[in-house]
Amino acid sequence: MKFIHLSDLHLGKRLNEFSLTDDQEYILNEICSVIAAEKPDFVIIAGDIYDKPVPSAEAVRLFDDFLTRVSSLTDHIFAISGNHDSAERIAFGCHIMEKSGIHMSPVYSGSTVPTVLTDEYGEFCVYMLPFIKPPSVRRFFPDSVIESYTDAVNAAVDAMDIDFTKRNIIITHQFVTGAQKSDSEEISVGGTDNVDSSAFDGFDYVALGHIHGPQNVGSERIRYCGTPLKYSFSEAAQVKSVTVAEIREKGCLDIRTVPLVPMRDMREIRGEFEMICSAEFSRSGNNGDYLRVILTDDEEIPEAMGKLRTVYPNIMMIEYDNRRTRSSHDSTGTAEAENKQPIELFEDFYRYSNGGDMSEQQRQLAQSLIEKIWEGDK
């Protein structure tokens, strides 16, 4: 069985107030080209189809068009709901679509019925487990202790009653312990939503969604394919791709990736304002990409965003890296502050804000203002 593993399309996403609809439509077309060339037996979409539980009409149209095209290129599509999706909306029409080979995950109900495919090596079982939380599983197993996310996944997998002598894969959307995160995922503070990889022991392939960087977790058979587009600047160095996997006889797994080139990349540029605005620099670095600009000027540039957008229309954010920002961690502690005079506190604040000391003239002015204020309070 040859299959393509996708996840985290996040259709309808906006990033720093930029609509990514055109970028998403472009990359979905690229994915369709990969599917047409690879001719897989089926395609997996491992959750977070949409960016919001109630997607926009444009996002629904994108997914409808994508499903229609992919269904003409392969016999089966398996799609589950992720933490960004509404499980009920993803499940809508699943019984009707099943007849066309489009398998949409139902709302979790305590049992998971596999789709059984066959090839020259025998039966091949595909299990779909949408994003679940302990409370959503606990009510179906009142006699089991289900407190953690690992408990929840273990209970759900145990209830599948799997024959591990056959080839089995599971499609799920969880945060498996050890995965390398990006800034754009919604992960619980303290790792309370971690799932131990042992919950997936015995499966021939675990098609994961949720983490945006493509990676294996502990084993080649437990894999995040990553997002098809970059959704934060923490992903700027990542190479996005489509994962192509093939399982022949049991225990024989081959995995490779096909890179995806976006319509617009996401990059970071750094330097002083004048240099970044220079014709020579802009010619070499301005191709419509989404940018985070890091200015190294010591003084803030008035209306920097508007000025830079005349040269780089797709700037998403501006940050400063200078003496002031680098000294921001040198803030005064509470205990030490209690022993300082008001003028000393003001000097600390000035140093924190400007990355340098006040002049004597500024100090005298501040001291006179402090004295006038105190006189008015008496």
Protein Blocks (a to p, Z undefined) as FASTA:
>chain_A
ZZdddehklgoiaeehiafklmmmmmmmmmmmmmmmnopabdcdeejkbfbfbdcfklmm
mmmmmmmmmmmmpmbdcddddfkbcfklmmgoklmmmmnopacddddehiacddddddfk
bcadddddddddfklmmmmmmmbccfbfmlmmmmmmmmnopafkbccddddddddehiac
dfkbccdehhlmpccfklmgoiabdcdehiacdcdehiaklccebjabdcbfklmmpccd
ddddddfbehiacddddddddfbdcdddeddfklmmpmklmmmmmgoiacddddfbfbdc
ehklmmmmmmmmmbfbdcdddfklmmmmmcccfklmmmpcfklmmmmmmmmmnopacdfk
lmmmmmmmmmmmmmmmZZ
